Amino acid sequence: MALSRSVEILPSPGASAGLAFLREPLCSDETQIAEVATCSRAELFCHRHQTDQLMVLRGGLDLIVLQNRRLRRITLREDEPTWVRIPPGVPHGAINRGSAPAIVVNAVLRHRPSDQRDYQSRPVPAALAAAWAQLHGDLEELDWV
């Protein structure tokens, strides 16, 4: 089966169990927990051999994906649990507008061994700087490394 090149947004149903609310996990090869600091740099990641499956556990952020030469914003918040599936080759980044770091879970699907370049952020290309700043809402605060 061929990999999809489209970002997918998946509902995250759950059920109450006493004082806990349980969510169904997604199948994955590896689970990562990330802390996303408040936005200070405009940067993108692009994984060659993995699919990211992301959900915000604490806080909120705007996930930015580059598809069809356009930046798309997907808002993720802890009070609206949603999975976002980002296939290999799709550049993506995050804008955390909050005052505290956001906590994100990533249920990673590996299609081949990881490539170290996958975890090196890249600056937003100059051609997309204005679009990123518009999504962020405040050009002066961004650091265009």
C-alpha positions as CSV (number, residue, x, y, z in Angstrom):
1,M,0.0,0.0,0.0
2,A,1.4,3.4,-1.0
3,L,1.8,6.1,1.7
4,S,-0.6,9.1,1.6
5,R,1.0,12.5,1.0
6,S,-1.9,14.3,2.7
7,V,-2.1,15.4,6.3
8,E,-5.0,13.7,8.0
9,I,-7.0,14.9,11.0
10,L,-8.4,12.1,13.1
11,P,-10.9,12.2,16.0
12,S,-9.8,10.8,19.3
13,P,-12.8,9.2,21.0
14,G,-12.5,8.0,24.6
15,A,-14.4,6.6,27.5
16,S,-14.7,7.4,31.2
17,A,-13.4,4.9,33.7
18,G,-14.0,6.1,37.2
19,L,-12.0,9.3,37.6
20,A,-10.0,8.7,34.5
21,F,-10.8,9.4,30.9
22,L,-9.1,6.9,28.6
23,R,-8.3,7.4,24.9
24,E,-7.5,4.7,22.3
25,P,-3.8,4.8,21.3
26,L,-2.8,4.8,17.7
27,C,-0.6,1.9,16.4
28,S,3.0,3.1,16.3
29,D,6.6,1.9,16.2
30,E,7.7,4.4,18.8
31,T,6.1,6.9,21.2
32,Q,7.7,10.2,21.9
33,I,6.7,13.0,24.3
34,A,7.8,16.5,23.3
35,E,7.7,19.8,25.1
36,V,7.1,22.7,22.6
37,A,8.3,26.0,23.9
38,T,6.6,29.3,23.2
39,C,7.4,30.4,19.7
40,S,10.7,32.2,19.3
41,R,11.9,30.9,15.9
42,A,10.3,30.1,12.6
43,E,11.4,26.6,11.8
44,L,10.3,23.5,10.0
45,F,11.0,19.8,10.2
46,C,10.7,17.3,7.3
47,H,10.9,13.6,8.0
48,R,12.1,11.3,5.2
49,H,11.1,7.9,6.5
50,Q,8.5,8.4,9.3
51,T,4.9,9.4,9.8
52,D,4.3,11.7,12.8
53,Q,1.0,11.2,14.6
54,L,0.6,14.1,17.0
55,M,-1.8,15.0,19.8
56,V,-1.5,17.8,22.3
57,L,-1.8,16.6,25.9
58,R,-1.3,19.9,27.7
59,G,-1.7,23.4,26.4
60,G,-2.2,24.2,22.8
61,L,-0.4,25.1,19.6
62,D,-0.9,25.8,16.0
63,L,0.6,23.1,13.8
64,I,1.8,24.5,10.5
65,V,2.2,22.2,7.5
66,L,3.4,23.0,4.0
67,Q,1.3,21.4,1.4
68,N,0.8,22.4,-2.3
69,R,3.2,25.3,-1.7
70,R,1.0,26.8,0.9
71,L,1.2,27.0,4.7
72,R,-1.8,25.5,6.5
73,R,-2.6,26.0,10.2
74,I,-4.2,23.2,12.3
75,T,-5.0,24.3,15.8
76,L,-4.5,21.6,18.5
77,R,-5.7,22.1,22.1
78,E,-5.8,19.8,25.1
79,D,-9.5,20.4,25.5
80,E,-10.2,19.2,21.9
81,P,-8.2,16.0,21.6
82,T,-7.4,15.3,18.0
83,W,-4.7,13.3,16.2
84,V,-2.9,14.8,13.2
85,R,-1.1,12.4,10.9
86,I,1.8,13.9,8.9
87,P,3.2,11.6,6.3
88,P,6.9,11.6,5.2
89,G,8.1,14.5,3.1
90,V,5.6,17.1,4.5
91,P,7.4,20.0,6.1
92,H,5.8,21.0,9.4
93,G,6.4,23.2,12.5
94,A,4.6,24.6,15.4
95,I,3.6,28.0,16.9
96,N,3.0,28.0,20.6
97,R,1.2,31.2,21.5
98,G,0.8,30.2,25.1
99,S,2.8,31.4,28.1
100,A,3.8,27.8,29.0
101,P,5.3,24.9,26.9
102,A,2.8,22.6,25.2
103,I,3.2,18.9,25.8
104,V,2.7,16.7,22.7
105,V,2.6,13.0,22.1
106,N,3.9,11.6,18.8
107,A,3.0,8.0,17.9
108,V,5.7,7.6,15.3
109,L,5.4,5.2,12.4
110,R,8.8,4.2,10.9
111,H,9.0,3.2,7.3
112,R,12.8,2.9,7.2
113,P,15.6,3.6,9.7
114,S,15.6,7.2,10.9
115,D,17.8,9.8,9.2
116,Q,19.6,12.2,11.6
117,R,18.6,15.1,9.2
118,D,15.0,14.4,10.2
119,Y,15.6,16.0,13.6
120,Q,17.4,19.1,12.4
121,S,15.1,22.0,12.1
122,R,15.4,24.3,9.1
123,P,14.5,27.9,8.9
124,V,11.3,28.8,7.1
125,P,12.2,29.6,3.5
126,A,12.4,33.3,2.7
127,A,9.6,32.9,0.1
128,L,7.2,31.8,2.9
129,A,8.4,34.2,5.6
130,A,5.5,36.6,5.1
131,A,2.9,33.8,5.2
132,W,4.4,32.4,8.4
133,A,4.4,35.8,10.0
134,Q,0.8,36.2,9.1
135,L,-0.1,32.9,10.7
136,H,1.9,33.9,13.8
137,G,0.4,37.3,13.9
138,D,3.4,39.2,15.1
139,L,6.4,39.6,12.7
140,E,8.6,41.4,15.3
141,E,8.7,38.5,17.7
142,L,10.0,35.9,15.2
143,D,13.7,35.1,14.9
144,W,14.4,34.2,11.2
145,V,17.5,32.1,11.8
